[in-house]
Amino acid sequence: MKYIIIPDFILEHEKLNPTAKLLMGVINSLSYKENVCFASNEYFSKRLKVSKRTITATISILKKQNLIKIEVINHLRTIYLNYEQEHYSSIPIVESC
């Protein structure tokens, strides 16, 4: 079973639209072991069922909100989470359904 984890502070972030929150969840999941993400906009587009243009705009939003950093070396893009992932990796049960 595949799943993504969206940290609570991302879910409650007032300046992020639903697509940005989902994209952060995908980036967070792909970055879990190595703390970096190499996925392309095409991958994100197919995974979230949105256009590549939407992904490009959404990545810009995440950069503007200082949630990710982008580095390009030899035409290979690397996305870094700009927060300490280990602080958000556990899933505490705070509320009941």
Order of alpha helices (4+ residues) and beta strands (2+ residues): alpha-alpha-beta-alpha-alpha-beta-beta
